[in-house]
Amino acid sequence: ILRDPEVQKMIDELAREEGVDRRKIMSRAYQLLTEIVASYSYRVIEVLYVLLTWLFSKVFDGLDYKEKEWQQVREIMKHKPVVFVPCHRSHLDYLVIPFLMFEHHMATPFVAAGINLSFWPVGPLLRAGGAFFIRRSFRGDVLYSLLLRKYVQYLLQNRYNTKFFIEGTRSRSGKMLAPAYGILKMVLESCSRKVVEDIALI
């Protein structure tokens, strides 16, 4: 991502504007990208699956889903990158879909998460489970915005399953919130810029 021509051009421009060595901007870009990216670990996901199996058996009578629909999802994944776009009413929202995907022998998704969850020890565990962290606000930070967009494009281009919540944050009242379009825009731009030919939003 750091070697991407658009990122390199931005680094050169910022170095000129700020009158600093480009290596300083490159270092800043590396730190920002490190803050964002997931460190996906299959072993950690296996452990999380065992923990969630125990948790869900204590909390729920069962999980209600349609086997036929999961088979449809599996077929779609053979042909195009898949982006899950659920609503976000509780902390269970980012656990149930990956849990069911693991049960159905599918790769669990990379999940967009708020930077507020990136604290020890929760942050490293979520990051290993596929979470990538996003600041609540980065208006005006052109370098951060570009790196996040390039990371989303990287995930789609490499056919990683991805998930983000359309509201952008968790509902505190349990009601649906107005949609936030930031990540959705980045996903759709991947198509318009021909980074990927097609995307399935589920």
N, C-alpha and C positions, 0 to 999 in steps of 0.2 A: 504494500500500500504506500509506504514512504517513497518507493521508487517510481510511483505513478507519475507520468509527465505533468498532469494537472496539479498534483501536490508539489512537485519540484518547482513548477512555475510560481505557485503561490508562495513558497519558501523564498525564492529569489525576490519576488515583489515586496514581501514583508521586510526582508533584510535591507533592501534599498530604502523603503519608507522609514524604517526605524534607525537606519544608519549603523547597523551592527553586522558582525560576521554571520554569514548564512549558517554556519555550524551551530550558532546559538539558537536560531529559529528551528533548525533541524532537530536539535535536542528537545526543544519545546514540543515539536510535533510528535517526537517519540514518546514523551511523557504523556501527552494527551491521548495518544493511541493506546498506550499501556493502561490508562485509566478506563478506556472504553471496552477493549476486547475481552471476550470470554477465553477461558483456558479449559475447554471441554475435555473431560476425563471420563472414559467409559467405566472405569473402576468405581469412581465416585458415584456415577449414575446407578450402577448396580447396588451400591450400599443404600443410596436414597430410595431405590425401589423397595428394598427389604423394609426400610423404616416406614415408608408410605403404606405398604401392604398391612403392616401392623396398625398404623394410625387409622387408616380408612376402615379396617375391621372393627375398630373401637368406636369410631365416630358415626359411621353410616351403616344402614342395613344392607347396602350394596350400591353399586354404581350402575345407573340405568343408561344403556346405550344400544344402538342398533348395529349388529354385526355387519349387515349389508352395507351400511354407510362407511364403515371402516375399510371394507373391501374396495369401495369406490375411491376412497382416499388413496389406498395403496396403488390402484391403477393410475390415478392422476400423477402420482409421484414418479412413475416410470417415464413420463413424458415432459414434465416441466417442474420448475421449482415451486414449492408450496409455501404460502404464508398464511398462518392462522391469525384471524383477527377477532378474538372473542371480546366480550365485555368484561369489566373488572369490578366486581362487587365485593369480593373478599380475597383473602390471601390464598384460598384454595384454588382460585382460578388458574394460577400459573403452575399448579401441581397436578391437577386431574388429567389434562390433555397429555402431558409428557408421560404420566403414569400409564395411561391406556395405550399410548403409542409403544412404550416399552413392552407391555403385555402382548401387543400384536406384532412384535419383532420388527418394529420400524425405528429408524433413527429419531431420537428425541430432538425437539427443536432448540435452536438458539433463541433466547427470550430477551426482549428489550425490558430492562428494569431501571427503576429510578436510582439515581446515585445515592439517595438516602439509605439504600439497603447495602451499600458497599462498606460496611463496617465489620471489624473482626469480632467473632469468627464467622458470622453469617456471610459476609461478602465473599471471601475466598471459596466457601462451600457452594454458594450460588453460582459463582463464576465457573467453577469446575463442573457444575451441573448444566452449563450452557448459557448462563445469564451474561449479557453485555450491558454495561451501565451507561446511562445517559443523564446528563445534567438537566435539571428542571428548566433552566433558562440559559441559552447561549446566544441570544440576540446580539449581533454586532461582532461576535468572535468568528471571523470568517475561516480561520484555520481549523478550529474545532468543528464547525459545521461541515466543511469539506471532508475532513477525516471521517466523521460519522457517516456521511453519505457514501464515501468510498468503501467503508467497512460493510455497510448494508449491501452495496453492489457486489462486493467480494463474496458475501454469503450466498446471494442469489446466483451469481455467475458460477459458483462451485456446487450448486444444487443442494446446499444445506437447508433443511427445514428451518423456518424462521417463525417467530410469533411476537406480535406486539398487541397491546390493548388500545382499542380505538379511542377510548377516553383520554389516554395519556397518563392517567393516574387512577388510583383506587377510589371508588365511591365510598364516602364515609356514612352515607345515609341508607345505602342499599338500593337506591334508585339509579336509573340510567343517567349518566352525565352527557353533556354536549360533546360531540366528537372533537378530537384534536387531530389535525391533518399532517403534522410534521413528518412522521415516519411513513405514512401512507404516500405522501408526496415523493419521498425518496424512493419508495418501492416502485411507484408508477414511472418515475424518471428513468429507472433502470430499463424499462421497456422503451420509452420514448427515445432514449439515447442508444438503443440497440445493444445494451450490455447483455440482455437476455431477450430471446424472441417472444416468450410468453410467460405469464405467471398465473398461478391459481390462487385466488384469495378464498379462504375457507372460514 
